[in-house]
Amino acid sequence: MNNRPLMLSATFVRNVNLPGRYGDGRGGLGLGLLVRPALRGGLNKSWTQSVRIDGRPTSLGLGRYPVGTLAMARERALGNARTIAQGRDPRRSTKDVPTFAQALETVIAIHAPGWKDRAGSVRQWRSSLARYALPPRASTR
């Protein structure tokens, strides 16, 4: 397959048998198919996206073919482009990260059942952490 398509198609992706990088031109958001020889013969195909994050060229991996289809790769590429347009880095997780105070409460809840004086120990831990580890609370006047 020597002729490269202007835009990737599911048929081309399935049938391509030459190693190389094949782009999804015409607004493909930097999406590409990377075809490499496998260690034990055959080919490995994976989806990549070339983007600029904070002004630096970056290549993002979007998964392997056939687990990730062309449609899925285009959807992920569009999501990454939107994230970058919002000034965020798509490589960073947006999962809920607990605050330090929430993490402390979780740790206290995990360990409190093993403390002899459970109520007193919990009060003491919260008091000490509030005084020495947590940021001071803003006064509410």
N, C-alpha and C positions, 0 to 999 in steps of 0.2 A: 504494500500500500504506500505508494510514493506521493500521491496527491493528498494534500492536507485540506480538510474542509474549512470554510470560513467560520462555520459554527459547528460545534460538536453535535452529533446525533447519537441516539441510543444504539443504532445499527453500527455506526463507525466505532464507537467505544467497544462494543462487543467483538468486532472483527479485526481491530487494529492488531498487527502482529510485528511491528517494527519498534524497537526501543526509541524513545524520544519524549519530548514534551509537546503536547498538542493543546493549543489555546482555544478558548471558546470566544472568539472575536465578536465584534459588533455588540459592545455593551455587556460583555461577559463578566464584568466586575473583577477581572484578573483571574478568573477560574481557568484551570488547566488540568489536563490529564497527564500524569507522569507514568510512562511505561518503561520498566526496567527488567532486565533478565533476572529470573529467579535462580537461586543457588543450585537447585536440582533440575534445571531445565524449565522451559515454559517462561511465562512473563508474569510480573507483578504489576498491577495497575492501581494507581492511587490518585486521589483528587488533591490538588493544591490550589492556593489562592495567593497571588502576588498583590500586596497592598503596601501602603505607606502608613506607618504608625509613628506619630511624633516626628514626621519628616524623614524617617529612615525606612528604606525598602525592607520588607519583611515577607517571608513566605509562610503561610499558614497551612497546616495539614488538615484536610477535611474528611479523611477516611479512605478506606480501600474499596475498590470495585471488586466484586459485584455487591458487597454488603451495602454500600452506598451507591444509589443509582444516580444518573445524570440529573434527574429532577431534584433529588435530595441535595446533591452538591450545589446546584444553582440556588436552592432555597437557603442553604447555609451561607453561601457566598453573599447573597443579598442581605441576610441578617448581619453578617460581619460588616458589610459596607455601611449599613444603617448605624451600627454601633460606633464605627469609626467616625461617621458624620456627626454623631452626638459628642465626640471628643473623648470617647472611652476606648479602652483596649479590649478587643474581643478575647484575648488570651486570659484575661483576668476573670475569675469567677464572680458571678453576681449573686451567688447563693447567700442566704441570710447568715451573716457572721455575727455571733453574739457579741454584745459589748462586754467589757471587762466585768462590770457589775453583774450582768446576766450569767457569765461564766462562773463567777464566785458563788452565786446562788445555786447553780447546778452542782458545783463541787460540794457545797455544804449539804445539799439534799442527798448526795450520794453517800457521804461519810457520817452524817448525823445519826443514823440508826445504830452505829457501832459505838457511839460515845456514851459513857456511863450516865452523866448528867446531861441528857440530850437538850432540854430547854435552856439550861444555863450555859452550856457550851455553845449552842447556836447563837444566843444573845452575845456572848463574849466574842465569838468569831466575827459576827457582824459589826460589833462596836469597834473592834481592833482594825478590821479592814476598812471601815468607814473613816477611821481616824488616820490611818497610815498608808493605805493603798489607793483608795478612791479619790478622785478629784473633789475639792470642796464644793459643797452645794451653794448655788446662788441664793442670796438672802431674798426672802419674799416679803417685802415690806409693803 
